[in-house]
Amino acid sequence: MSAAPLVDVKGLTVDFAGSAKPVRAVSGVDLTLAKGEVLALLGESGSGKTVTMRALMRLLPKSARIGGQVRVAGRDVLALAPDELAAMRGPVVSMVFQEPGIALDPVYRLGDQIAEAVMRHEGASRSQGRARALELFERVRIPSAARRLDNYPHEMSGGMRQRAMIALALSCHPKVLLADEPTTALDATVQIQILLLLRELQRELGLAVMFVTHDIGVAVEVADRIAVMYAGRIVETGSCARVVQAPQHPYTQGLLASRAGHVFAKGERLGTIPGSPPDLANPPPGCAFAPRCKVAEAICTKDLPREYQAEPGHVARCVRLAPAPATVAA
């Protein structure tokens, strides 16, 4: 009997108050994340990736209304009282934010910020908290770790700040780590270093990791499974290998064809996806990707496609995968 997933999301919806009517940013998302697994949420900006991830910790504005079911380590996140939620953030689920320069407190030394988290959640003394901070700085390979503990965030480079952010996220031994595009603001060389570091720490500590990215090359480097999001819905899910080698949804196919590392035939040009993502305040009927899809059919603009299985563990929301109707012999 397999163990229950650490993260189990069913029918997740997130609505934000709009000027005329609520805007649905996330629509009916189902996700699971097992211990030791890395899941990449992949899609363009505005597809709902970050909102989905933040909903797992209820780190959304008060104007947001979260529906559905969100269970993390067996607990119903949407039913937790504020003090229970605060106690869960850190020891159970933690986050690496996209921009550490904003996420880290600019007026406190980095070592003190980590020590404070350890003191609050584990009842440690300040000296014990500082010792944990030093251990983590060394683990994430910050040079001159003991001296860097007394640095303020602005005294560190972007790559070093992101390493400090990872150290802070790991400070209370979380079971689930959420990483929101943690390499977007970094140059290519530092980006690779951070990705390798995250993957190494994930394997060493047995973490379950959910990784948000718009770069399919990044997803390939870190993920075991990929969930492709478009207009607030997951349109394809499967193992990293199957999604990359045999993409089923036209949107996933477009993302793969437009990546810089794509292998082109002689005379072939870099692919593009025409048009723009839909306005979620006024979404199109049927499949949200239909207005941009090169193979859309009339039914695509009328009915919302359900999930179809391409093979075990690999599903996509596209009517092209619907089984052909059975024929009756004459």
ABEGO torsion letter per residue (X at the ends): XBBBBABBBBGBBBBBBBAABBBBABBGBBBBBBBGBBBBBBEBBGAGAAAAAAAAAGBBBAABBBBEBBBBGGBBAAABBAAAAAAABGAABBBBBABAAAABBAABBAAAAAAAAAAAAAGBBAAAAAAAAAAAAAAAGBBGAAAAAABBAAABBAAAAAAAAAAAAAAAGBABBBBBGAAAABBAAAAAAAAAAAAAAAAAAGBBBBBBBABAAAAAAABABBBBBBGGBBABBEBAAAAAABBABAAAAAAAAABAABBBBBGBBBBBBBEBBBBAABBBBEBAAAAABAABBAAAAABBBBBBBABBGBBBBBAAABBBBBBBBX
